[in-house]
Amino acid sequence: MNLLSFYTSEKQHHSDMPLYEWLLEEAKAMGVHGGSAFRAIAGFGRHGRMHEDTFFELAGELAVKVEFVLDDELTDRLIEKVRHLNMNVHYLKQRVDDGIA
């Protein structure tokens, strides 16, 4: 199993919807059983500029992380769909064990 995380910003859109929402919808249509989007409260990126939700002028610039736990086939299919967007969406793929305790 893989933990597949995509990193986008609130302001990124595709198909007239926020990119994080599009990722969730696409995964659902592919048969993925669940996914979650998490909005950052603060952070900085490659340019070193601090972003916090308390600054009105930075509205829409905070990061959104979208996560899925997928098998290898669904992981590869979803990454390929995102690559076709040509939007330079960053992702992280990690091998994980899953189960119920």
C-alpha positions as CSV (number, residue, x, y, z in Angstrom):
1,M,0.0,0.0,0.0
2,N,1.0,3.6,-0.6
3,L,0.3,6.8,1.1
4,L,0.0,9.3,-1.7
5,S,0.0,13.0,-0.8
6,F,-0.5,15.9,-3.2
7,Y,0.5,19.4,-2.3
8,T,-1.4,22.3,-3.8
9,S,-2.5,25.8,-2.8
10,E,-6.0,27.1,-2.1
11,K,-5.8,29.3,-5.2
12,Q,-5.0,26.4,-7.7
13,H,-8.0,25.4,-9.8
14,H,-8.8,22.9,-12.5
15,S,-12.1,22.4,-14.3
16,D,-13.7,25.4,-12.5
17,M,-13.1,23.9,-9.0
18,P,-10.3,24.1,-6.5
19,L,-7.6,21.5,-7.4
20,Y,-7.9,19.7,-4.1
21,E,-11.6,19.2,-4.7
22,W,-10.8,18.0,-8.3
23,L,-8.3,15.5,-6.9
24,L,-10.9,14.1,-4.5
25,E,-13.5,13.8,-7.2
26,E,-11.2,12.1,-9.6
27,A,-10.0,9.6,-7.0
28,K,-13.6,8.8,-6.1
29,A,-14.5,8.3,-9.8
30,M,-11.6,5.9,-10.1
31,G,-13.0,3.8,-7.2
32,V,-10.7,5.0,-4.4
33,H,-12.4,4.3,-1.1
34,G,-11.4,7.5,0.7
35,G,-9.3,10.6,0.6
36,S,-8.9,13.7,2.7
37,A,-7.8,17.3,2.2
38,F,-6.0,19.3,4.9
39,R,-5.6,23.1,4.9
40,A,-2.4,24.5,6.4
41,I,-2.6,27.1,9.1
42,A,0.9,28.4,8.5
43,G,4.0,27.6,6.5
44,F,6.6,28.7,4.0
45,G,7.6,27.4,0.6
46,R,10.7,27.4,-1.7
47,H,10.8,31.2,-1.7
48,G,11.0,31.4,2.1
49,R,7.9,33.7,2.4
50,M,5.8,33.0,5.5
51,H,2.1,32.3,4.9
52,E,-0.4,32.4,7.7
53,D,-4.2,32.4,7.7
54,T,-4.2,35.5,9.9
55,F,-2.9,37.8,7.0
56,F,-5.8,38.9,4.9
57,E,-3.5,39.8,2.0
58,L,-2.3,36.2,1.7
59,A,-5.8,34.7,1.5
60,G,-5.8,31.8,-0.9
61,E,-2.0,31.1,-0.7
62,L,-1.9,28.5,2.0
63,A,-1.1,24.9,1.2
64,V,-3.6,22.1,0.9
65,K,-2.5,18.5,1.3
66,V,-4.6,15.8,-0.2
67,E,-4.0,12.3,0.9
68,F,-5.0,8.8,-0.2
69,V,-4.0,5.3,0.8
70,L,-3.9,3.3,-2.4
71,D,-2.6,0.1,-3.9
72,D,0.2,0.3,-6.5
73,E,-2.2,0.3,-9.5
74,L,-4.4,3.1,-8.3
75,T,-1.4,5.1,-7.1
76,D,0.1,5.0,-10.6
77,R,-3.2,5.8,-12.3
78,L,-3.8,8.8,-10.1
79,I,-0.3,10.2,-10.5
80,E,-0.6,9.8,-14.3
81,K,-3.9,11.7,-14.4
82,V,-2.3,14.6,-12.4
83,R,0.7,14.6,-14.7
84,H,-1.6,15.2,-17.7
85,L,-2.7,18.4,-16.1
86,N,0.7,20.1,-16.7
87,M,0.3,22.1,-13.5
88,N,3.5,21.0,-11.7
89,V,1.6,19.5,-8.7
90,H,4.0,18.2,-6.1
91,Y,3.4,14.7,-4.6
92,L,4.9,12.3,-2.1
93,K,4.5,8.6,-2.4
94,Q,5.4,6.5,0.7
95,R,5.1,2.7,1.3
96,V,2.9,2.1,4.3
97,D,1.4,-0.8,6.2
98,D,-2.3,-0.5,6.8
99,G,-4.7,-2.5,9.0
100,I,-7.2,-2.3,11.8
101,A,-6.0,-2.8,15.4
